[in-house]
Amino acid sequence: MATGAWPTLIDVAAREGPDGKPLFLAEMLSQVNEILDDTPFVEANEKTGHEFGFRDSIPAGAWRSYNMGVGYSKSTAGKARVGIGTLAAYSQIDRDLAEDSGDAEAFRESEDIAFMEGLGQTWAETLFYGNTVANPAQFMGLAPFYNTVSTATAKNASNVIDAGGIGSSNTSIWLIGWSEGTFYCVFPRAGTAGLHMEDKADTVPGYDSLGNRFEAYTSYFRWRGGLVPQDWRNGVRIANIDTTNAGLAGPNAPDLFALLAQAMYMPPALGKRQSGIGSTDAPRDRSVGVRAVIYVNRTARHWMDVQAMRGNNVLLRIEDYAGMPIMGFRDVPIKICDQILNTEGRVV
């Protein structure tokens, strides 16, 4: 284990009041990443990945006249695969140090809370920016998938809206339609979903920098999964939103609501509004009932409020979403994710 990875007496003292009792810690590094509440999880069909299919052509039919035949035709399908990543961490505390803190369980719990928050932030970051080219152990996130506005380069570029920012101080707004047939997360076959913590008590020894053993309390954290963009039409990225004085804070700021209005018409089905094969010919289609959510960071959310106030606030409304009042746009909830950056480069 790297030097500084184990708690010390300094850490114990920092969490202890003058009366010797544990202090309440303000979680100053906590974040809001509401995407973690929304992602549906489905069991993968592999241990280390998930293969999914999609239709890529349909028969058009042919006009016929009397005594004129019609040829046979067929649809075709394609398939793709996504990988599954494992996010893991160990928390280890010298047993004597934990017991000398006065409340070993409280001290361990204080550490475990920090681990759960930290891993949650890393998972949310990976949902947006995970890139298996840069880090093969991750899973691929949204941004590398919606990484161009050139339809000559990628078909899904038609769902990437260019807000005009040209520098490296940009952010994105995301519209994602979640369902088991559109966007969802997977966990390994025969595995379990979500973040898991295993309390190994003091059965796992610690080793110092010289390899000498000592007794320690150990917690093991693990989160395994991947993101599946099965129907990319249900994801929209409003990219290149300049957050500087030349953009959102300037006199010629991009109209966020005009961009959102454009984004809303890109997915084929939002919520109960169905279209095409999903509403008529395939009532058992798993994409029916897509749950659409808009994700922004605090900067974009602030400028939404500013622009809404200038427009007499007719665009943002408080809606009931899963029993909770949440601000929404055209019945789609808007949620904050602190892991969405303000330092994105231009998407070209």
Buried (B, 14 or more C-beta within 10 A) or exposed (E): EEEEEBBEEEBBEEBBEEEEEBEEEEEEEBBBBBBBEBBBBBEBEBEBBBEBEEEEEEEEEEEEEEEEEEEEEEEEEEEEEBBBBEBEBBBBBBBEBBEEBEBBEEBBEBBBEBBBBBBBBBBBBBBBBBBBEEEEEBBBBBBBBBBBBEEEEBEBBEBBBBBBBEBEBBBBBBBBBBBBBBBBBBBBBEBEBBBEBEEBEBEBEBEEEEEEEBEBBBBBBBBBBBBBBBBBBBBBBBBBBBBEEBBBBEEEBBEBBEBBEEBBEBBBBBBEEBEEEBBEEEEEBBBBBBBBBBBBBBBBBBBBEEBBEEEEEEBBEEBEBEEEEBBBBBBBBBBBBBBBBBEBBBBE
